Amino acid sequence: MNYCYGCKKCYINGECVQNDEVKKVVMDMLCSDYIVIAAPSWWADVPAQLKTFFDRTTPYGDTNPKRKYKAEKPIKGIAIAVRAGVREAENDLILNAIQHYFGHLGIDTVERISITETDTLSDLLEKHQTKIAKVFELGKNIGEMI
């Protein structure tokens, strides 16, 4: 996945000038019932790779007057942020960014999960059994609803 050129040619023809896997991923997303985006906190913000993906999906967002593709059915979104530090506010920035992104694609955010104090897998397993159980139940319920 390349960076967005910012050329806005997608605002003219509804398609990105770059030919990579982004369109396929977005088309799969638009046919889904649920989308889960989980992101680590790197310097209290969305990781660069995820931001690049958000930028590259401009042809498919509601701000593009020439967009050709959108979901034909409701899609539900789950946002997850994980960080090593203790401040929830920094995860809120990430969760807000994911929710903002979902909104532009018409995805309804149904769950926001913030996990702090997690630097290693051991931290996650030892400190966050309740949140692990919540995510497990979400996954189980998704499987039953589809």
C-alpha positions as CSV (number, residue, x, y, z in Angstrom):
1,M,0.0,0.0,0.0
2,N,1.4,3.3,-1.1
3,Y,0.9,6.7,0.4
4,C,-1.9,8.8,-0.9
5,Y,-0.6,11.3,-3.5
6,G,-3.2,13.9,-2.4
7,C,-3.9,14.5,-6.1
8,K,-7.7,14.4,-5.7
9,K,-8.1,12.6,-9.0
10,C,-10.5,10.3,-7.2
11,Y,-12.7,13.4,-6.8
12,I,-12.9,13.5,-10.6
13,N,-13.5,9.9,-11.6
14,G,-14.2,8.1,-8.3
15,E,-11.1,5.9,-8.5
16,C,-7.6,6.1,-7.1
17,V,-4.8,6.4,-9.7
18,Q,-2.8,3.9,-7.8
19,N,-3.2,0.2,-8.5
20,D,-2.6,-1.8,-5.4
21,E,-4.6,-3.9,-2.9
22,V,-6.4,-1.0,-1.3
23,K,-9.5,-1.2,-3.5
24,K,-9.8,-5.0,-2.9
25,V,-9.6,-4.5,0.9
26,V,-12.2,-1.7,0.8
27,M,-14.5,-3.7,-1.4
28,D,-14.3,-6.6,1.1
29,M,-15.1,-4.2,3.9
30,L,-18.1,-2.8,2.1
31,C,-19.5,-6.3,1.8
32,S,-19.0,-7.1,5.5
33,D,-21.3,-7.2,8.4
34,Y,-18.7,-6.1,10.9
35,I,-15.3,-4.4,10.7
36,V,-12.9,-4.5,13.6
37,I,-10.0,-2.1,13.6
38,A,-7.5,-2.5,16.4
39,A,-4.5,-0.2,16.7
40,P,-1.6,0.3,19.1
41,S,-0.8,3.7,20.5
42,W,2.4,5.0,19.0
43,W,3.1,8.4,20.5
44,A,-0.6,8.8,21.4
45,D,-2.0,8.6,18.0
46,V,-3.0,6.3,15.2
47,P,0.0,4.4,13.7
48,A,1.2,5.7,10.4
49,Q,0.3,2.6,8.5
50,L,-3.3,2.9,9.6
51,K,-3.4,6.6,8.8
52,T,-2.1,5.8,5.4
53,F,-4.9,3.3,4.9
54,F,-7.4,5.9,6.0
55,D,-6.0,8.4,3.5
56,R,-5.9,5.9,0.6
57,T,-9.6,5.1,1.1
58,T,-10.6,8.7,0.2
59,P,-12.3,7.4,-3.1
60,Y,-14.8,5.5,-1.0
61,G,-15.7,8.0,1.6
62,D,-18.7,10.2,1.8
63,T,-16.7,13.4,1.2
64,N,-15.9,12.2,-2.3
65,P,-18.6,13.6,-4.6
66,K,-17.7,11.0,-7.3
67,R,-17.5,7.9,-5.1
68,K,-18.7,4.8,-7.0
69,Y,-18.8,2.3,-4.2
70,K,-20.6,2.2,-0.8
71,A,-22.1,-0.4,1.4
72,E,-25.4,-1.7,0.3
73,K,-26.3,-2.9,3.9
74,P,-25.6,-1.6,7.4
75,I,-22.1,-2.4,8.7
76,K,-21.1,-2.4,12.3
77,G,-17.7,-1.3,13.5
78,I,-15.6,-2.1,16.5
79,A,-12.7,0.1,17.5
80,I,-9.9,-1.1,19.7
81,A,-6.9,0.8,21.0
82,V,-4.0,-0.6,23.0
83,R,-1.2,1.3,24.7
84,A,1.6,0.7,27.2
85,G,0.9,3.9,29.2
86,V,-1.9,4.5,31.7
87,R,-3.7,7.5,30.3
88,E,-7.1,6.6,28.7
89,A,-7.1,10.0,26.9
90,E,-4.5,8.9,24.5
91,N,-6.5,5.9,23.5
92,D,-9.5,8.1,23.1
93,L,-7.7,9.9,20.3
94,I,-7.2,6.7,18.5
95,L,-10.7,5.4,19.1
96,N,-12.0,8.8,17.9
97,A,-10.0,8.6,14.7
98,I,-11.3,5.1,14.0
99,Q,-14.8,6.1,14.7
100,H,-14.4,9.2,12.5
101,Y,-13.1,6.9,9.7
102,F,-16.0,4.5,10.1
103,G,-18.4,7.4,9.8
104,H,-17.1,8.4,6.4
105,L,-17.7,4.9,5.1
106,G,-21.2,4.7,6.7
107,I,-20.1,2.2,9.3
108,D,-21.9,2.4,12.7
109,T,-19.5,2.2,15.6
110,V,-21.1,-0.2,18.1
111,E,-18.2,-0.8,20.4
112,R,-15.0,1.1,21.6
113,I,-12.5,-0.8,23.7
114,S,-9.5,0.9,25.3
115,I,-6.7,-1.2,26.8
116,T,-3.9,0.5,28.7
117,E,-0.8,-0.7,30.6
118,T,-0.1,-3.3,28.0
119,D,3.5,-3.5,26.8
120,T,3.6,-7.2,26.2
121,L,1.3,-10.1,25.6
122,S,1.9,-11.1,29.3
123,D,0.6,-7.7,30.4
124,L,-2.5,-8.2,28.3
125,L,-3.1,-11.7,29.7
126,E,-2.4,-10.8,33.3
127,K,-4.1,-7.4,33.6
128,H,-7.0,-7.5,31.2
129,Q,-9.0,-10.7,31.6
130,T,-12.3,-8.8,31.7
131,K,-11.6,-7.0,28.4
132,I,-10.4,-10.2,26.8
133,A,-13.6,-11.9,27.9
134,K,-15.6,-8.9,26.4
135,V,-13.8,-9.2,23.1
136,F,-14.4,-12.9,23.1
137,E,-18.1,-12.4,23.7
138,L,-18.3,-9.8,20.9
139,G,-16.7,-12.3,18.5
140,K,-19.0,-15.1,19.6
141,N,-22.0,-12.9,19.2
142,I,-20.9,-11.7,15.8
143,G,-20.6,-15.3,14.7
144,E,-24.1,-16.1,15.9
145,M,-25.6,-13.0,14.2
146,I,-24.2,-13.6,10.8
